[in-house]
């Protein structure tokens, strides 16, 4: 029941965002600036405050982190093999690869972690997410660099994306929160309350923006490849993660934040990276939309069975 009462409201708000865009309550002129507000200010404030106020040593589990990262590497290799076996078009291959492992952590996974597991779950998921984002972005750059446009990508584009990855607000805020948590620096009350007010915008607005960004017009053109990518991301990736968590003898209470991160739908940033590095941007848009809808069901299944 806890899973149902968590997943249904989250995806109801996402659906509301889609409806609001259709009714012009959230036009493109609003969605862009709102997305920047959430991405650069609200979510970093929420993550930094949550992590900095906890004891890092009691919240960080290296075995969960290892299982999560190894699962991503394993699916990356599996997806690459699938591209070669099924002869996926090289122009589409880089985008297909990053869609198989690149999850929407900041907007959807952290929302699920918070509403299902509470503040403690949010903290544990945020710590792991910082390292997962670094690996995801690195592998995405590798996949696109090698496969897109014959690998002839200007070095300036790669450098710009790598710098953007290192300056990712979610990664920076998580690392800063970890620093404050490790050395035990308390936040002044005024700063803590400012971050609390700003961070309270993060999850509701992020879910509305996800809904307003959904697009289904391009699905029919590549439905077979899209479903393969969604299957790898939503079913195979968390499945491999569960096997690794069991090998590390972790209980569901320990590995649940990692499982939520692995089970998240395809990240919206896959479209940005595909466009910047000459991948298949249309495939990315369609895959993001399909995986977001399907994740309502796969999230419910994973969390019901193993939660």
C-alpha positions, 0 to 999 in steps of 0.5 A, spaced: 500 500 500 505 504 501 508 503 494 501 505 491 500 511 495 507 513 493 507 512 485 500 514 484 501 521 486 508 522 483 505 520 476 499 523 477 502 530 478 507 528 472 500 527 468 498 534 471 504 537 468 502 534 461 495 536 461 497 543 463 502 544 457 496 542 453 492 547 456 497 552 455 498 553 463 505 551 462 507 554 455 514 553 453 516 560 455 515 558 462 517 550 462 525 552 460 526 558 465 522 553 470 527 547 469 533 552 470 530 554 476 529 547 479 535 544 476 540 550 478 537 552 485 531 548 488 534 541 487 541 543 489 538 546 495 534 540 497 540 535 496 545 540 500 541 541 506 538 534 506 545 531 506 549 536 510 544 535 516 546 528 517 551 523 519 555 521 513 558 515 516 551 512 518 548 514 511 553 511 506 553 504 504 559 502 500 556 496 498 550 499 495 554 504 491 559 498 488 553 494 486 549 500 483 555 502 479 557 495 477 550 494 475 551 500 470 557 498 467 554 491 466 548 494 462 553 498 458 557 492 456 550 488 455 547 494 451 553 495 446 553 487 445 546 488 443 547 494 438 552 489 434 548 483 434 542 487 432 546 491 427 543 498 430 544 504 425 551 507 428 547 514 427 542 511 433 547 507 436 550 512 441 543 515 443 541 507 444 547 506 449 546 512 453 538 510 454 539 503 456 543 506 463 542 514 463 537 515 469 533 521 471 535 521 478 534 528 480 527 529 478 524 522 478 528 518 482 529 522 488 522 524 488 520 516 489 526 516 494 523 521 498 516 520 498 517 512 499 523 512 504 522 519 507 528 524 509 533 519 510 532 515 504 533 522 500 539 523 503 542 516 502 539 516 495 542 523 494 549 521 496 549 515 491 546 519 486 552 524 486 557 518 484 552 515 479 551 521 475 559 522 474 559 515 471 553 515 467 555 522 464 562 519 463 559 513 459 554 517 455 560 521 452 564 515 451 558 512 447 556 518 443 563 520 442 565 513 439 558 512 435 555 518 433 557 521 426 563 516 425 566 519 431 568 525 428 566 530 434 569 536 435 574 536 441 571 543 443 564 539 444 567 534 448 570 539 453 564 543 454 560 537 456 565 534 460 566 541 464 558 541 464 558 534 467 563 536 473 559 542 474 553 539 474 549 542 480 546 536 483 553 533 483 556 539 486 551 540 491 551 533 493 559 533 494 558 539 498 553 536 503 558 530 504 563 535 505 559 539 511 556 532 513 563 529 514 567 534 518 560 536 522 559 543 520 552 545 522 548 550 518 546 557 521 539 557 522 537 563 517 541 559 511 538 552 513 531 556 513 532 559 506 535 552 503 528 549 506 524 554 503 528 554 496 528 546 496 521 545 498 520 548 490 524 542 487 520 536 487 513 538 485 515 543 480 520 538 477 514 533 476 510 538 473 516 540 468 517 532 467 510 532 465 510 538 460 516 535 457 513 529 454 512 528 447 509 522 443 509 524 436 516 520 434 514 514 438 512 510 431 518 511 427 522 507 432 518 503 437 522 497 436 529 500 438 525 504 443 522 498 447 529 495 447 532 501 450 526 501 455 527 494 457 534 495 458 533 501 463 527 499 466 527 491 467 535 489 466 538 494 469 535 494 476 535 486 475 542 486 475 543 491 481 538 486 485 543 480 483 549 484 485 546 487 492 544 480 494 551 478 492 553 483 497 548 480 502 544 487 503 537 487 505 532 491 502 532 496 507 539 497 505 539 497 497 532 500 496 535 507 495 540 504 490 534 500 486 530 506 486 536 510 482 537 504 477 529 503 476 528 510 474 526 512 467 531 515 461 534 522 463 531 528 460 539 530 459 540 524 454 536 529 449 541 534 450 547 530 449 544 527 443 543 534 440 550 536 442 554 530 440 550 529 433 546 523 436 539 521 434 535 527 438 529 524 436 530 517 438 532 520 445 525 524 445 521 518 444 525 514 449 524 519 454 517 519 454 515 512 453 520 510 459 517 515 463 510 512 462 512 505 463 516 507 469 510 508 473 508 500 472 515 498 473 517 502 479 510 499 482 513 492 481 520 493 483 518 496 489 512 492 491 516 485 490 522 487 493 520 493 498 
